[in-house]
């Protein structure tokens, strides 16, 4: 039952479906499409387009950081506001988050105190607890493989938000957890400045 609750939290609350249409992407990767999809070439930037705003993203991402050629940063207007943000790093400008073309992800979602307590209780029972910088507690969820492998993820809370980092770094590679921790810590430190 606990696994069912966690799956609901992750799939329907934390990582909302981008709901992207199948229209052709314009030749200019930064253009806004009718469905609100933003795409830009990844050049190690620390902000991403979100309508007319620029939103901070982690400076360092496992796997993505080392694979700069041909990567794109994708966001959707429906997941790009004060309440939530979802960013994926993809191999092509027309990737819509599918397993075969996405390389990593970052999300920030606003949560209330009751939901936060429920999520933290569930995560502390299911996942490895990690100590991050600034005395922030995180939760590591390893990748799982079925017909394809899911991202390994690191979750943490800061004020009224839950943050999620995901990577497709080689499954079961011993450094995946350390790389996600490095990425989370760099983002936390930059937000504190």
C-alpha positions in Angstrom: 0.0 0.0 0.0 2.9 2.3 0.8 4.4 1.7 -2.7 1.0 2.6 -4.3 0.8 5.9 -2.3 4.4 6.7 -3.4 3.6 6.0 -7.0 0.6 8.3 -6.9 2.6 11.1 -5.3 5.5 10.8 -7.8 3.3 10.3 -10.9 0.4 12.7 -10.3 1.7 15.3 -7.8 5.4 15.7 -8.1 6.1 15.0 -11.7 3.0 16.0 -13.6 2.8 14.9 -17.2 4.0 17.5 -19.5 1.0 16.8 -21.8 2.9 17.8 -24.9 1.2 17.8 -28.3 2.7 16.1 -31.3 2.9 19.2 -33.5 6.1 19.8 -35.5 8.6 21.9 -33.6 9.6 25.2 -35.2 13.1 25.5 -36.6 14.1 28.0 -33.9 14.4 25.8 -30.8 13.6 28.8 -28.5 10.3 29.5 -30.0 7.1 28.9 -28.0 4.8 26.4 -29.7 1.0 26.4 -29.5 1.1 23.9 -26.6 3.5 26.0 -24.5 6.6 23.9 -25.0 9.9 25.8 -24.7 13.1 24.3 -26.0 16.6 25.6 -26.1 20.0 24.2 -26.8 21.9 23.2 -23.7 25.1 25.2 -23.2 25.7 24.7 -19.5 23.4 27.6 -18.7 22.1 28.0 -15.2 18.7 29.5 -16.2 16.0 28.3 -18.6 13.2 30.1 -20.5 9.9 30.0 -18.9 7.7 32.3 -20.9 9.2 35.7 -20.6 11.0 34.7 -17.4 14.3 32.9 -16.8 14.2 30.3 -14.1 17.3 28.9 -12.2 18.3 25.3 -12.8 21.2 23.3 -11.3 24.6 24.2 -12.6 25.8 20.6 -12.5 23.8 17.6 -13.6 25.1 14.0 -13.7 25.6 12.6 -17.2 24.0 15.7 -18.7 26.9 17.8 -17.6 29.4 15.6 -19.5 27.2 15.3 -22.7 26.7 18.8 -23.9 26.7 18.1 -27.6 23.2 17.7 -29.0 21.3 18.2 -25.7 18.2 20.4 -25.3 16.5 21.8 -22.3 12.7 21.4 -22.4 10.0 23.0 -20.3 6.3 23.4 -20.7 4.2 26.5 -19.9 1.9 24.2 -17.8 4.8 23.2 -15.6 6.6 26.5 -15.5 5.1 28.8 -12.9 5.4 29.7 -9.2 3.8 26.4 -8.2 5.7 24.0 -10.3 8.6 23.7 -12.7 9.7 20.7 -14.7 12.7 20.6 -16.9 14.1 17.7 -18.9 17.4 17.4 -20.7 16.8 15.7 -24.0 18.8 14.4 -27.0 16.6 16.2 -29.5 14.5 19.3 -29.7 11.4 17.3 -30.3 11.7 14.9 -27.4 8.6 15.0 -25.2 10.1 13.2 -22.2 10.1 9.7 -23.5 12.6 7.3 -22.0 14.7 6.8 -25.1 15.5 10.5 -25.6 15.4 12.1 -22.1 18.7 12.2 -20.2 17.9 13.9 -16.9 15.3 16.0 -15.2 14.8 18.7 -12.5 11.5 19.6 -10.9 10.3 22.1 -8.2 6.7 21.8 -6.9 5.0 23.7 -4.2 3.5 21.5 -1.4 1.5 22.3 1.7 2.6 21.2 5.2 0.2 18.2 5.4 1.3 16.8 2.0 4.9 17.5 2.8 4.7 15.5 6.1 3.0 12.6 4.3 5.6 12.5 1.5 8.5 12.7 4.0 7.0 9.9 6.1 6.6 7.7 3.0 10.0 8.6 1.6 11.8 8.0 4.9 10.2 4.5 5.0 11.0 3.6 1.4 14.2 5.4 0.3 17.7 6.0 1.6 17.9 9.2 3.7 20.7 11.6 2.5 22.2 14.5 4.4 22.6 17.5 2.0 24.2 20.9 2.6 22.5 23.5 4.9 21.2 20.6 7.1 18.6 19.6 4.4 17.5 16.0 4.4 17.1 14.3 1.0 15.8 10.9 -0.2 17.6 8.8 -2.8 15.4 6.6 -5.0 17.6 4.2 -7.1 16.8 3.4 -10.7 14.6 0.4 -11.4 14.7 -1.6 -14.6 11.7 -3.4 -16.1 11.2 -3.1 -19.9 13.3 0.1 -19.6 15.2 1.7 -16.7 13.8 4.6 -14.8 15.8 7.6 -13.7 17.6 7.5 -10.3 16.1 10.4 -8.3 17.0 12.6 -5.4 14.2 14.4 -3.6 14.5 17.2 -0.9 12.4 19.9 0.6 13.2 23.5 1.0 10.6 25.9 2.5 7.3 25.1 0.7 8.8 23.2 -2.2 9.9 19.7 -3.0 12.8 19.5 -5.4 13.6 16.5 -7.6 16.7 15.7 -9.6 16.8 12.7 -11.9 19.5 11.1 -14.1 19.9 8.4 -16.6 23.4 7.9 -15.5 24.5 4.2 -16.0 22.2 2.1 -13.9 23.8 0.7 -10.7 26.9 2.8 -11.3 28.3 3.4 -7.8 28.6 7.1 -8.3 25.0 7.9 -9.3 24.0 8.8 -5.7 27.1 10.9 -5.2 26.6 12.7 -8.5 23.0 13.5 -7.6 24.1 14.8 -4.1 26.7 17.0 -5.8 24.1 18.4 -8.1 21.6 19.1 -5.3 24.2 20.6 -3.0 25.4 23.0 -5.8 21.8 24.1 -6.5 21.0 24.6 -2.8 24.2 26.7 -2.3 23.4 28.9 -5.3 19.9 29.5 -4.0 21.3 30.6 -0.6 23.6 33.2 -2.1 
